[in-house]
Amino acid sequence: MQDDSGSTSAVTLFAPSSATIADIDASITVVASILASLSGAVLITTRIRYKWVPDSPVPAGGSTPITRTGIFFFSTGSSTPDALISIPAIKDSVIETSGPGAGVRIDLSNADVTAFASAVVDNGFSNPFADVFELLFAAYLQSRV
């Protein structure tokens, strides 16, 4: 939502996981019409985000700390800025072990890395500005302490 000064804020609502996108979108329309009578701000955008929580918690499969983050840089086309995806607890098996990038650069030829990049590109994921990811061109290890 945005006020007359241009400042923005968000209203967060949670829908049941059994609801379809169409159901959620219809509910957003109803709530948006009610928000107009509650707030002096205007609705400028809506976003539907799915979160999934397993029925039974699954223990982590390794001892990689959550702060060891992989930063994956994707091209979004020649006229739009590049974008990134960060993945926590990156495994040692995807980090280069020799050459100038040893210990820091993520191996773009690693089978797990190429599978991830293909899944991101093939499924049309994008940055927050709807610029679709086209190509993974670099990836590095970053410590988020």
QUIBEL-V226064 format. One record per residue. PSI is psi in whole degrees, -180 to 180 (NA if undefined). NEAR is the number of other ideal C-beta (glycine too) atoms within 10 Angstrom. Layout:
<<PSI NEAR> <PSI NEAR>>
//
This chain:
<<153 17> <137 13> <-179 12> <-13 8> <-8 7> <-6 6> <145 9> <157 11> <175 9> <152 7> <126 14> <126 6> <150 9> <130 7> <157 15> <145 7> <-16 9> <-11 6> <144 13> <166 9> <-40 10> <-42 8> <-46 12> <-43 16> <-41 13> <-40 12> <-38 13> <-41 18> <-43 10> <-49 9> <-39 14> <-38 14> <-30 10> <-36 9> <-33 15> <-32 12> <-12 6> <-24 9> <148 13> <-4 8> <161 17> <149 12> <123 15> <-19 8> <157 8> <155 13> <133 8> <125 10> <128 6> <133 8> <141 6> <134 5> <126 6> <150 6> <-41 5> <126 4> <139 7> <125 7> <147 4> <146 9> <5 8> <-174 9> <23 6> <124 14> <147 13> <-26 10> <-10 11> <94 18> <137 16> <129 21> <117 16> <119 22> <126 16> <141 23> <143 17> <20 18> <167 12> <-23 6> <7 6> <155 15> <152 10> <164 16> <168 19> <160 14> <130 17> <138 11> <120 15> <161 12> <46 15> <140 23> <151 15> <-30 11> <-15 13> <-1 19> <136 20> <140 19> <-7 10> <166 7> <-176 8> <-20 7> <8 16> <130 10> <-8 10> <-43 11> <138 16> <134 23> <108 17> <-15 15> <-5 7> <137 16> <-40 10> <-37 12> <-45 19> <-36 13> <-42 10> <-49 18> <-43 19> <-43 11> <-41 10> <-49 19> <-47 16> <-25 9> <9 9> <27 8> <155 13> <174 15> <178 16> <-14 7> <11 9> <20 8> <117 17> <137 16> <131 24> <-34 17> <133 13> <122 20> <-14 12> <154 15> <138 27> <158 17> <135 18> <135 14> <125 8> <79 11> <NA 6>>
//
